[in-house]
Amino acid sequence: MRINHLIATIAILFLLTIVPWTGQARDDQLDSLKMFSEVLHLIEDNYVHEKERDYLIKGAIQGMLQKLDPHSSYVDLEQLQMMQEDFTGKFGGIGIQIGVQDNRLVVISPIEDTPAHEAGLEPGDLIMEINGESTQGMALMDAVSMIRGPKGEAVELTILSEGEQNPRKVEIVRDEIPVHSVRLQELEPGLIHLRITDFKTTTTNEIKEKIQEYTAEQEIHGIVLDLRNNPGGLLDQAVSVSDLFLEEGLIVYTQGREEAQRKDYRARRRAQDVHSPIVVLINAGSASGSEIVAGALQDQNRALLLGEPTFGKGSVQSIIPLTDGSAIKLTIALYYTPEGRSIQAEGIKPYINVPLQRIKKDENDEHPQLRESLLQMHIERPESLENEKSEQDQEIKELLAEDNQLRMALEILRSMPRIQELR
């Protein structure tokens, strides 16, 4: 209520500034508003091209919010609709989460199995241009609008990767980005790989459904909870996902500018709670909601964290509607782990720090490992066996072969038959 009242007050004062100034300034606040009105009229009267007042006012709002932090922004009607689609439905895009760093657009994380992921975009890549237009000083939501678009149409990004001196142009064809955010794979009987790509309105229910389907056939003895390149999403979903693995205690708390604005989020014991040992995989692309989950499980001694330090986005944004149907996305609080750690600009550090090293098969290797299938005149596998399971087993083998972090997580789970060993 306090924030809404403050926004309403600012909105009223803002409207007053676009009429001619008739009175003497009575305090510093009115002096600032007088200066704004003066600049507005100077632009209207003297700028080389005529500009609509509405355009100038919205530009001023954008600039005001951009001066606060990289995550506060003005959201017009089209952008607001896109944000709603992000969390509740499908949309046309390339599947990427972006942010602002040093006044440049940066890739926080490509979403798995999307055009951006397939194009090889990585966390930390700088987006220098979008369709030939420089992103220097570009508002975050404007960049999102330019990258989004109908399925089948291409967008050209100029990318500068870490360690490279010359940028490269990447043309990515937009696709329909699905709402699903959870994938479950069996690594071996009883040990599963649970991948969460981001936190949407359906994420917690997706996890429950997939675990229920699996446990109908096989008891879970250990989970690799994969939060790598998970850019976050909805706070309530990050909390409810954490709650699935915790029976009690603090998950996270948010703290606004006033002490009374603290809000605690606690775990509650439920029938669907998951008690299996957990190894959590994190990296620099793990941000916001994924950091909430990782921090809660770490502080509660519920899971072992493996990988690389996370992104370090520890702020909470709220969408506050304006009278014309648009909105502002405003940072209203910071969030803290159960032990009171703010991870803002710091990140969550894993217990085992292991950089990802992908091992690719050498197609030119003249001496591959000898296997039965390579022998001449070997007996073929009976067709009656489950071909689908064979394909899945091969997929898991290839995944483990090229992902040392996942491989190490599996080895840890094999050696931890009881959850007490994590504590």
C-alpha positions as CSV (number, residue, x, y, z in Angstrom):
1,M,0.0,0.0,0.0
2,R,2.9,2.4,0.9
3,I,4.5,1.8,-2.5
4,N,1.2,2.2,-4.4
5,H,0.6,5.4,-2.6
6,L,4.1,6.7,-3.4
7,I,3.7,5.8,-7.1
8,A,0.3,7.5,-7.2
9,T,1.9,10.6,-5.7
10,I,4.7,10.7,-8.2
11,A,2.2,10.2,-11.0
12,I,0.1,13.2,-9.9
13,L,3.2,15.4,-9.6
14,F,4.4,14.2,-12.9
15,L,1.2,15.3,-14.6
16,L,1.4,18.7,-13.1
17,T,4.7,19.3,-14.8
18,I,3.4,19.3,-18.3
19,V,1.3,22.4,-17.9
20,P,2.9,25.9,-18.0
21,W,4.6,26.9,-14.8
22,T,2.7,29.6,-13.0
23,G,3.8,29.7,-9.4
24,Q,7.0,30.3,-7.5
25,A,8.8,27.1,-6.4
26,R,8.2,26.5,-2.7
27,D,10.8,23.8,-1.9
28,D,13.5,21.7,-3.5
29,Q,11.1,19.2,-4.8
30,L,9.1,21.8,-6.7
31,D,12.4,23.3,-8.0
32,S,13.2,19.9,-9.6
33,L,9.8,19.6,-11.1
34,K,10.2,23.1,-12.5
35,M,13.5,22.2,-14.1
36,F,11.8,19.1,-15.7
37,S,9.0,21.3,-17.1
38,E,11.5,23.8,-18.4
39,V,13.5,21.2,-20.3
40,L,10.3,19.6,-21.7
41,H,9.2,22.9,-23.2
42,L,12.7,23.7,-24.5
43,I,12.7,20.4,-26.4
44,E,9.2,20.9,-27.7
45,D,10.1,24.4,-28.9
46,N,13.6,24.0,-30.2
47,Y,14.5,20.4,-31.1
48,V,15.4,19.9,-34.7
49,H,12.5,17.4,-35.2
50,E,9.0,17.8,-33.7
51,K,8.3,15.2,-31.0
52,E,5.0,14.3,-29.4
53,R,4.8,15.2,-25.7
54,D,3.7,11.6,-24.8
55,Y,6.9,10.3,-26.4
56,L,9.0,12.7,-24.4
57,I,7.2,11.9,-21.1
58,K,7.6,8.1,-21.6
59,G,11.2,8.6,-22.5
60,A,11.7,10.6,-19.3
61,I,10.1,7.8,-17.3
62,Q,12.3,5.2,-19.0
63,G,15.4,7.3,-18.2
64,M,14.3,7.8,-14.6
65,L,13.9,4.0,-14.1
66,Q,17.1,3.1,-15.9
67,K,19.0,5.3,-13.5
68,L,17.9,3.1,-10.6
69,D,19.3,-0.3,-11.5
70,P,19.5,-2.7,-14.5
71,H,16.2,-4.4,-13.7
72,S,13.8,-1.5,-13.2
73,S,12.1,-0.4,-16.4
74,Y,9.0,1.1,-18.1
75,V,6.7,-1.5,-19.6
76,D,4.3,-0.5,-22.4
77,L,1.2,-2.5,-23.2
78,E,2.9,-4.7,-25.8
79,Q,5.8,-5.4,-23.5
80,L,3.5,-6.2,-20.6
81,Q,1.7,-8.7,-22.8
82,M,5.0,-10.3,-23.7
83,M,6.0,-10.6,-20.0
84,Q,2.7,-12.3,-19.3
85,E,3.3,-14.8,-22.2
86,D,6.7,-15.6,-20.7
87,F,5.2,-17.1,-17.7
88,T,1.8,-18.4,-18.8
89,G,1.9,-19.4,-22.5
90,K,4.0,-19.8,-25.7
91,F,5.5,-16.9,-27.6
92,G,7.7,-16.3,-30.6
93,G,11.3,-15.6,-29.8
94,I,14.7,-17.2,-29.6
95,G,14.7,-18.4,-26.0
96,I,17.1,-16.1,-24.2
97,Q,17.3,-14.2,-20.9
98,I,19.2,-10.9,-21.1
99,G,20.3,-8.2,-18.7
100,V,22.4,-5.0,-18.7
101,Q,26.0,-4.8,-17.7
102,D,28.2,-1.7,-18.1
103,N,25.4,-0.2,-20.3
104,R,25.6,-3.2,-22.6
105,L,23.2,-6.0,-23.2
106,V,24.5,-9.3,-21.9
107,V,23.3,-12.9,-22.2
108,I,22.3,-14.2,-18.7
109,S,21.2,-17.5,-20.0
110,P,19.9,-19.2,-23.2
111,I,17.0,-21.5,-22.4
112,E,17.7,-25.1,-23.2
113,D,16.4,-26.6,-26.5
114,T,15.6,-23.2,-28.0
115,P,17.1,-21.4,-31.1
116,A,19.4,-19.3,-28.9
117,H,20.8,-22.5,-27.2
118,E,21.2,-24.3,-30.5
119,A,23.0,-21.2,-32.0
120,G,25.7,-21.5,-29.3
121,L,24.9,-18.4,-27.3
122,E,26.5,-18.6,-23.8
123,P,26.1,-16.8,-20.5
124,G,28.3,-13.6,-20.5
125,D,28.1,-13.0,-24.3
126,L,27.6,-9.3,-25.1
127,I,24.9,-8.4,-27.6
128,M,26.5,-5.5,-29.5
129,E,23.7,-5.0,-32.1
130,I,20.2,-6.2,-32.9
131,N,19.4,-6.2,-36.6
132,G,22.3,-3.8,-37.1
133,E,21.1,-1.3,-34.4
134,S,23.6,-0.6,-31.6
135,T,22.5,-1.7,-28.1
136,Q,24.6,0.9,-26.4
137,G,22.2,2.6,-23.9
138,M,19.2,0.6,-25.2
139,A,16.4,0.0,-22.6
140,L,16.1,-3.7,-21.7
141,M,12.5,-4.0,-22.6
142,D,13.2,-2.3,-26.0
143,A,15.8,-4.9,-26.7
144,V,13.4,-7.7,-25.7
145,S,10.8,-6.3,-28.1
146,M,13.3,-6.3,-31.0
147,I,14.5,-9.8,-30.3
148,R,10.9,-11.2,-30.0
149,G,8.9,-11.7,-33.1
150,P,6.8,-14.2,-35.2
151,K,7.9,-17.8,-35.5
152,G,9.9,-18.4,-38.6
153,E,11.3,-14.9,-38.9
154,A,15.0,-14.3,-38.3
155,V,16.8,-11.8,-36.0
156,E,20.4,-10.9,-36.5
157,L,22.5,-10.5,-33.3
158,T,26.1,-9.2,-33.2
159,I,27.8,-11.1,-30.4
160,L,31.0,-10.6,-28.6
161,S,32.0,-13.6,-26.5
162,E,34.3,-13.5,-23.5
163,G,38.0,-13.7,-24.5
164,E,37.3,-12.7,-28.1
165,Q,38.4,-9.5,-29.7
166,N,36.1,-9.5,-32.8
167,P,32.3,-9.7,-32.6
168,R,30.5,-12.1,-34.8
169,K,27.1,-11.9,-36.5
170,V,24.6,-14.7,-35.6
171,E,21.3,-15.0,-37.5
172,I,18.8,-16.9,-35.4
173,V,15.4,-18.0,-36.7
174,R,12.6,-17.4,-34.1
175,D,10.5,-20.3,-32.9
176,E,7.7,-20.9,-30.5
177,I,9.2,-21.0,-27.1
178,P,7.3,-23.6,-25.0
179,V,6.1,-23.0,-21.5
180,H,7.5,-26.3,-20.1
181,S,10.4,-25.8,-17.8
182,V,11.1,-29.2,-16.3
183,R,12.8,-32.4,-17.7
184,L,13.4,-35.6,-15.8
185,Q,15.9,-38.3,-17.0
186,E,16.9,-41.5,-15.4
187,L,20.7,-41.7,-15.1
188,E,20.6,-45.2,-13.7
189,P,17.9,-47.0,-11.6
190,G,16.8,-44.8,-8.7
191,L,19.1,-41.9,-9.6
192,I,17.5,-39.1,-11.7
193,H,18.6,-35.9,-13.5
194,L,15.9,-33.2,-12.8
195,R,16.5,-30.2,-15.0
196,I,14.7,-26.9,-14.4
197,T,15.2,-24.4,-17.2
198,D,13.3,-21.5,-15.5
199,F,10.5,-20.8,-13.1
200,K,7.1,-20.4,-14.7
201,T,3.5,-20.6,-13.3
202,T,3.5,-24.4,-14.0
203,T,7.0,-25.3,-12.8
204,T,6.2,-26.8,-9.4
205,N,3.3,-28.8,-10.7
206,E,5.4,-30.1,-13.5
207,I,8.0,-31.4,-11.0
208,K,5.3,-33.1,-8.9
209,E,3.8,-34.8,-12.0
210,K,7.2,-36.0,-13.3
211,I,8.3,-37.3,-9.9
212,Q,4.9,-39.0,-9.4
213,E,5.2,-40.7,-12.8
214,Y,8.7,-41.9,-12.0
215,T,8.0,-43.2,-8.4
216,A,5.0,-45.2,-9.7
217,E,7.6,-47.5,-11.2
218,Q,10.8,-46.9,-9.3
219,E,11.8,-45.4,-5.9
220,I,14.1,-42.4,-6.1
221,H,17.4,-42.8,-4.3
222,G,19.1,-39.6,-5.4
223,I,18.5,-36.5,-7.5
224,V,20.8,-34.3,-9.5
225,L,18.9,-31.0,-9.5
226,D,20.2,-29.1,-12.5
227,L,19.8,-25.3,-12.2
228,R,22.6,-24.4,-14.6
229,N,21.7,-21.6,-17.0
230,N,18.4,-21.1,-15.2
231,P,17.7,-17.4,-15.3
232,G,15.0,-17.4,-12.7
233,G,11.4,-16.3,-13.1
234,L,8.5,-16.2,-10.6
235,L,9.5,-15.8,-6.9
236,D,6.5,-17.9,-5.7
237,Q,7.6,-20.8,-7.9
238,A,11.2,-20.6,-6.7
239,V,9.8,-20.8,-3.1
240,S,7.4,-23.7,-3.8
241,V,10.1,-25.7,-5.6
242,S,12.3,-25.2,-2.6
243,D,9.4,-26.3,-0.4
244,L,9.2,-29.6,-2.2
245,F,12.7,-30.6,-0.8
246,L,12.3,-29.0,2.6
247,E,10.0,-30.0,5.5
248,E,10.4,-26.9,7.6
249,G,12.4,-23.7,8.2
250,L,13.1,-20.5,6.3
251,I,13.5,-20.7,2.6
252,V,14.1,-17.0,1.8
253,Y,13.1,-13.6,3.0
254,T,12.8,-10.3,1.2
255,Q,13.6,-6.9,2.7
256,G,12.4,-3.6,1.4
257,R,13.6,-0.1,2.3
258,E,11.8,-0.2,5.6
259,E,12.3,-2.8,8.4
260,A,8.6,-3.5,8.6
261,Q,8.6,-4.6,4.9
262,R,10.4,-7.9,5.6
263,K,8.5,-10.9,4.3
264,D,9.5,-14.5,5.3
265,Y,8.8,-17.5,3.1
266,R,8.9,-20.8,5.1
267,A,8.7,-24.5,4.2
268,R,5.8,-26.6,5.3
269,R,5.7,-30.4,5.7
270,R,3.5,-32.0,2.9
271,A,2.8,-35.5,1.7
272,Q,4.6,-34.8,-1.6
273,D,7.9,-33.7,0.0
274,V,10.9,-35.3,-1.6
275,H,13.4,-36.8,0.9
276,S,16.1,-38.2,-1.4
277,P,19.7,-37.0,-1.3
278,I,20.3,-34.1,-3.7
279,V,23.3,-32.7,-5.6
280,V,22.5,-29.2,-7.1
281,L,24.4,-28.1,-10.2
282,I,24.9,-24.3,-10.6
283,N,26.9,-22.0,-12.8
284,A,27.2,-18.3,-13.8
285,G,23.9,-18.6,-15.7
286,S,22.0,-19.6,-12.6
287,A,20.3,-16.4,-11.5
288,S,17.5,-15.0,-9.3
289,G,15.0,-17.8,-8.6
290,S,17.5,-20.6,-9.1
291,E,19.8,-18.8,-6.6
292,I,16.9,-18.8,-4.1
293,V,16.5,-22.6,-4.5
294,A,20.3,-23.2,-4.3
295,G,20.8,-20.9,-1.3
296,A,17.9,-22.4,0.6
297,L,19.0,-26.0,0.1
298,Q,22.6,-25.0,0.9
299,D,21.8,-23.1,4.1
300,Q,19.4,-25.8,5.3
301,N,22.2,-28.4,4.7
302,R,19.7,-30.2,2.5
303,A,21.9,-30.5,-0.6
304,L,25.4,-30.4,-1.8
305,L,26.2,-27.7,-4.4
306,L,28.5,-28.4,-7.3
307,G,29.7,-26.4,-10.3
308,E,30.6,-22.7,-10.4
309,P,29.5,-19.5,-8.6
310,T,26.1,-18.2,-9.7
311,F,25.1,-14.9,-11.4
312,G,24.4,-12.8,-8.2
313,K,20.9,-11.3,-8.9
314,G,19.5,-10.8,-5.4
315,S,16.8,-8.2,-6.1
316,V,13.0,-8.5,-6.3
317,Q,11.0,-6.7,-9.0
318,S,7.3,-5.9,-8.9
319,I,5.1,-5.0,-11.8
320,I,3.1,-1.9,-10.8
321,P,0.3,-0.9,-13.3
322,L,-0.2,2.7,-14.4
323,T,-3.5,4.3,-15.2
324,D,-3.1,4.0,-19.0
325,G,-2.7,0.2,-18.9
326,S,1.1,0.2,-19.1
327,A,3.3,-0.5,-16.0
328,I,6.7,-0.1,-14.4
329,K,8.9,-2.9,-13.3
330,L,10.4,-1.6,-10.1
331,T,12.9,-3.2,-7.7
332,I,11.2,-3.2,-4.4
333,A,13.4,-5.4,-2.2
334,L,16.4,-7.6,-1.9
335,Y,16.2,-11.3,-1.0
336,Y,18.3,-13.1,1.6
337,T,19.0,-16.8,2.2
338,P,18.0,-18.5,5.4
339,E,21.3,-17.5,7.1
340,G,20.8,-13.9,6.1
341,R,23.2,-13.8,3.2
342,S,22.4,-11.2,0.4
343,I,23.8,-12.7,-2.8
344,Q,23.3,-9.4,-4.7
345,A,26.4,-9.0,-7.0
346,E,28.0,-11.9,-5.0
347,G,26.2,-15.1,-6.0
348,I,26.0,-18.5,-4.4
349,K,29.3,-20.4,-4.2
350,P,29.2,-24.2,-4.6
351,Y,30.7,-26.5,-2.0
352,I,32.6,-28.2,-4.9
353,N,33.9,-25.7,-7.5
354,V,34.2,-27.5,-10.8
355,P,34.3,-25.7,-14.1
356,L,32.4,-27.4,-17.0
357,Q,34.7,-29.2,-19.4
358,R,32.9,-30.7,-22.3
359,I,34.6,-33.7,-23.8
360,K,33.8,-34.2,-27.4
361,K,34.3,-37.4,-29.3
362,D,37.2,-37.4,-31.7
363,E,35.8,-38.4,-35.1
364,N,39.3,-38.8,-36.4
365,D,40.4,-41.3,-33.7
366,E,41.8,-44.3,-35.6
367,H,41.8,-46.5,-32.5
368,P,38.3,-46.4,-30.9
369,Q,37.6,-48.5,-27.9
370,L,37.0,-52.1,-28.9
371,R,33.4,-53.1,-28.4
372,E,31.4,-56.2,-29.4
373,S,29.4,-54.1,-31.9
374,L,32.7,-53.3,-33.8
375,L,33.6,-56.9,-34.4
376,Q,33.0,-58.3,-37.9
377,M,30.1,-60.8,-38.1
378,H,29.0,-59.9,-34.5
379,I,25.6,-61.2,-33.5
380,E,23.0,-58.4,-33.9
381,R,20.9,-57.3,-30.9
382,P,17.5,-59.0,-30.9
383,E,14.9,-56.7,-32.4
384,S,12.5,-57.8,-29.6
385,L,14.4,-55.8,-27.0
386,E,13.3,-52.3,-26.2
387,N,14.8,-50.1,-28.9
388,E,13.5,-47.0,-27.1
389,K,15.3,-47.8,-23.9
390,S,18.4,-48.5,-25.8
391,E,18.2,-45.0,-27.4
392,Q,17.6,-43.5,-24.0
393,D,20.6,-45.3,-22.5
394,Q,22.8,-44.1,-25.4
395,E,21.6,-40.5,-24.9
396,I,22.5,-40.7,-21.1
397,K,25.9,-42.1,-21.9
398,E,26.6,-39.3,-24.4
399,L,25.4,-36.7,-21.9
400,L,27.6,-38.0,-19.1
401,A,30.5,-38.4,-21.5
402,E,30.5,-34.7,-22.3
403,D,29.4,-33.2,-19.0
404,N,31.9,-33.6,-16.2
405,Q,29.8,-31.7,-13.7
406,L,26.9,-34.1,-14.1
407,R,29.2,-37.1,-14.1
408,M,30.7,-36.0,-10.8
409,A,27.2,-35.3,-9.3
410,L,26.2,-38.9,-10.2
411,E,29.3,-40.3,-8.6
412,I,28.6,-38.4,-5.4
413,L,25.0,-39.6,-5.3
414,R,26.2,-43.2,-5.7
415,S,28.3,-42.8,-2.6
416,M,25.5,-41.2,-0.5
417,P,22.9,-43.8,0.4
418,R,21.5,-41.8,3.2
419,I,20.5,-38.1,3.4
420,Q,22.3,-37.8,6.7
421,E,25.6,-38.0,4.9
422,L,24.9,-34.6,3.3
423,R,24.4,-32.9,6.7
